[in-house]
Amino acid sequence: MKKQMAMICAAAMAISFSFSFPLTADAAGSADIQLRMVADRSFVSAAELENGDVTITAAVYLDSSTVNRFGSMKLVYSSDTDHIYFRNMVVGDNSSRQTSDTTYQSSQGTFTTSYVPYCFGYLQGSQNRYMTGSPMITTNQWEMDPIYGSLLYSAGENRVQFTADNGNLVTCDVTVDEAGTGHYSYTYTERGTNLQKTREAEIPRYDASIPAYDASDPSRSLIPGSCNRLSWLPGTAQLKNGAAFFGNTSDEFPFCYVDIVIEQGTPAGVYTVDFDLDECEMFSASSRSYTLDSVGTTIAVGTENVTVTSAQMDRAAYYFADDTTPIQAADFASSILADFVYPDATSVITITQNAEIIGITDCYGVTPKALFDAMSEDGCYISENAPLYCNGEILHYADGSNVTQKIMIGTKGDVNYDGKVDIRDAFAVLVYYAEESAGKDPTFYAGNRADADMETLTYFLADIDTESKNQGADGGKITITDSFAILQYYASVSAGLDVSWSEFRK
């Protein structure tokens, strides 16, 4: 053991001259930030839509190394159908106050606040006072006049009002076309030329029932906008070096919430809501541009009797034991096609063939942590045939057999499966790296399970910085850096310090 300690310490001293932890370099071919949209639910019945529009609230998360700090960002999201739109954005600013205080548990301590907590908030003082970070946010949540840029208010049924540059109030009549779009027009004086011109403007999905402007509560009279984009800045001198994540993981709290509205009359089918990565931008405080990818959400409307026709899934799905994110088919499947049977507006049975259902397929909301805590054996959890669900029902193939996936879960850094992360794990990783560097074909797993996938699971648990699941094929590689990260994690925990694995991710 003394020899092992000497080797680890020597490696640690050597690497400390050339690396400064936590790590921040990009993994080859990987994104810095994953934008993730998590909806409250993914199914809307035909009966619900008969009574009007249906609203689903979605949380937007930024999945990232907690080392990353943010100076500005722009988010844009859209749907693949005009029947789905967005309303009521909730972000971490003064407008996101609730009517009463709520107490929250977090990795940074318990706190009580009337704000809606978000991922860049923080606690201050001995009383753990919650602070929002005073973000500066611009959205298109409310309609604005295209010439003067002022907010548009209802002036009663089929009338709107706004303020011109000179402070005068402009009131316009609204006509509504068959598509529900409102149209209004007015004359104005063009800047620079002093010419009188007419401006025509549109209000998508105009709601004539919005009450007329009342100075005692003007927010009730605002005309809703498309609400599909926002721009963000930290907005305070205290955050001049960029906003840091609130908590030990980047997704402990969401960045914002938004309502996804499925309008009455939406045809039955499967629809996708995702981020427009061509429009989204994120920068650090030093103006470094972060690379992005995204995971959207899928909503099935009016569908019944789902039968899987084909599925292309990984041999196994690998997870960490502390992962509290529900297992989703998007984690391990490239395609799951299914036939849907559903009644249309005339109650005629319709069949949609080979619809993609990855976004609405899961393991019934179960998390890797819940499975590991309840059923792990010999330091890991293995399920050869975990059933997959769609709308709370087990998915089947046409022959009646269940659609299943192999699930494998272990503790990050615990490569010998003894239930703890310590110097023995760091040494095992160092030995693997040394043997591979010498041209040998090393193996990690030395247990008793006759399972070929245990070697890949062990590799996944050992690749601390890039979390490769394919032994290098997805950009990851076991190096001395991984050994040193395990050693540093072990030393921090042994010293009673609060440390997160996300600090070591690239």
C-alpha positions, -999 to +999 in steps of 0.1 A: +000+000+000+029+024+007+042+018-028+007+026-042+006+058-022+040+068-033+031+063-070-001+083-066+016+111-048+044+113-074+018+114-102-002+141-083+029+162-079+039+159-115+006+167-129+000+197-105+028+216-123+010+215-156-027+215-147-049+237-126-081+221-113-111+222-118-108+214-155-124+236-181-111+224-215-135+211-240-139+174-247-133+165-283-165+169-302-186+177-271-206+208-262-199+230-232-236+235-224-266+213-230-299+232-231-326+209-217-364+214-217-384+194-192-422+195-195-446+187-167-462+161-190-460+149-225-496+138-234-527+158-241-560+140-247-585+149-274-611+154-246-590+181-230-587+200-262-624+200-268-627+223-238-601+248-250-563+254-252-542+232-229-511+246-211-481+225-201-454+242-180-418+234-190-385+241-171-354+251-190-321+237-176-285+244-184-265+212-181-229+221-177-197+219-157-202+241-126-169+257-134-185+275-163-195+311-156-219+331-177-218+368-188-247+368-213-270+345-233-298+344-258-323+316-258-348+309-286-372+279-288-399+269-313-422+241-322-426+221-354-463+231-356-481+265-356-507+249-333-482+251-304-470+284-290-456+299-257-468+321-229-459+333-193-422+331-190-409+330-153-373+340-148-351+349-118-359+386-115-382+408-095-412+400-118-410+364-106-423+370-071-448+347-055-477+356-032-461+339-002-427+327+010-417+291+003-389+271+020-365+252-002-338+226+005-306+230-015-270+217-015-261+252-003-285+251+027-322+257+035-337+290+025-370+307+024-380+332-002-409+347-022-388+346-054-389+316-078-353+302-073-332+299-104-299+285-114-279+317-109-293+327-075-272+326-044-274+327-006-260+356+014-253+361+051-257+340+082-295+339+077-291+323+042-309+352+025-318+343-011-306+367-038-316+366-074-283+380-088-303+410-102-304+396-137-313+419-166-337+400-189-354+411-222-381+389-236-409+391-262-434+379-236-455+410-243-464+426-276-447+459-284-455+485-310-431+481-340-424+519-344-422+532-308-412+500-291-437+506-262-458+479-246-492+472-262-522+473-238-559+464-243-582+494-246-612+472-244-627+447-269-611+450-303-590+481-293-554+485-282-533+514-269-496+523-266-475+554-259-458+573-286-423+590-284-439+624-274-457+607-245-491+609-262-514+579-260-523+562-293-555+541-295-563+518-324-591+496-335-584+459-341-599+437-368-595+400-365-591+377-395-602+340-398-569+328-384-574+348-352-548+374-360-555+409-350-546+438-373-543+475-364-529+506-382-520+542-374-503+572-389-470+585-376-443+610-384-411+594-398-379+605-380-355+624-402-380+631-430-410+644-411-432+625-436-466+612-425-467+575-429-491+546-421-480+516-401-499+483-402-492+458-374-503+423-364-512+406-331-510+368-335-537+350-316-554+382-305-575+379-274-603+404-274-614+395-239-583+410-222-596+438-199-591+474-207-561+493-192-565+501-155-538+522-139-543+503-106-532+470-122-518+476-157-503+442-160-537+426-165-541+446-197-508+437-214-512+420-248-492+386-248-464+383-273-449+351-289-427+345-257-402+323-276-370+342-268-351+360-241-318+378-237-300+377-203-272+396-185-262+392-148-267+429-143-247+437-111-211+447-103-209+417-079-212+394-109-187+412-131-168+379-134-198+360-146-227+343-129-220+310-111-244+281-107-265+280-075-258+245-060-234+216-065-249+207-099-258+229-128-294+215-129-302+219-092-325+248-102-339+257-136-329+288-156-365+297-164-400+283-169-423+288-198-458+276-206-462+255-238-498+261-251-514+235-273-543+253-289-578+240-293-582+222-326-547+209-328-547+177-350-538+144-332-502+136-336-467+138-320-450+172-319-416+185-309-406+216-289-369+224-290-343+251-289-332+269-321-295+264-318-288+286-348-302+315-328-291+306-292-259+321-279-240+318-246-209+337-235-187+338-204-179+371-187-147+372-207-167+368-240-158+332-246-185+316-268-198+283-253-207+255-277-243+243-273-265+213-279-300+207-268-327+182-257-362+193-264-395+179-253-421+159-273-459+162-268-484+136-281-519+150-288-550+128-288-531+095-293-541+061-281-530+024-285-493+029-291-476-001-308-438+000-314-428-011-349-390-007-345-365+005-320-328+013-324-312+015-289-278+011-274-268-023-261-269-008-225-275+025-209-250+037-182-258+061-153-242+074-122-257+065-088-262+101-077-281+110-109-316+123-099-327+130-135-355+106-146-343+081-171-355+090-207-353+070-239-334+099-254-305+088-232-299+056-251-321+054-282-316+068-317-351+059-329-383+043-315-410+042-341-446+034-333-481+032-348-508+053-331-545+048-333-567+077-323-601+092-331-602+125-350-628+152-346-654+131-364-646+100-342-633+082-373-604+059-363-571+070-378-538+053-379-505+071-379-476+048-389-440+050-377-442+081-356-410+089-337-417+086-299-383+089-283-393+121-266-423+106-249-407+073-238-392+068-204-389+044-175-420+057-157-402+086-141-377+065-121-342+079-115-308+062-114-304+072-078-337+056-068-328+024-085-293+023-071-304+031-035-331+005-035-316-024-054-279-022-059-258-053-053-220-057-053-216-019-057-238-016-089-273-019-102-280-040-133-314-045-150-312-067-181-348-058-193-361-026-178-395-019-194-401+013-213-433+034-208-453+058-229-479+079-212-477+057-181-483+024-201-457-003-208-447-002-245-452-033-265-442-046-299-469-060-323-462-095-310-471-084-274-436-085-260-423-056-239-400-029-252-370-030-228-336-016-222-306-028-202-298-003-174-264-002-156-256+021-127-225+026-106-209+052-083-187+076-102-150+070-094-157+036-076-140+014-102-135-015-078-172-015-067-164-016-030-189+012-022-164+040-017-142+063-037-106+062-024-070+059-032-074+023-044-097+036-072-072+063-082-044+037-083-065+013-105-071+042-130-034+051-130-024+014-137-049+012-166-035+044-181+001+032-177-006-002-193-025+014-222+004+039-227+028+009-228+008-006-257-010-032-237-048-040-238-058-034-202-091-042-185-108-025-156-134-049-143-121-077-120-153-088-103-174-120-106-202-109-129-201-127-162-213-096-181-193-082-210-209-047-204-193-044-169-160-034-185-178-004-203-196+005-171-163+006-152-147+027-179-176+051-177-171+054-139-134+060-143-134+086-171-140+115-147-136+145-170-153+134-202-176+106-189-171+084-220-195+055-224-178+039-254-141+036-244-129+065-264-153+063-293-172+093-281-142+115-274-133+103-239-100+087-229-086+074-196-056+095-186-036+104-155-059+134-152-087+110-142-066+093-116-056+127-101-093+139-101-103+108-081-074+114-057-084+151-053-121+141-047-111+115-021-088+140-003-115+167-003-142+143+011-117+130+037-111+165+048-148+172+053-150+196+023-180+200+000-169+188-034-189+179-066-178+157-095-190+184-119-159+204-109-138+179-128-159+177-160-145+192-192 
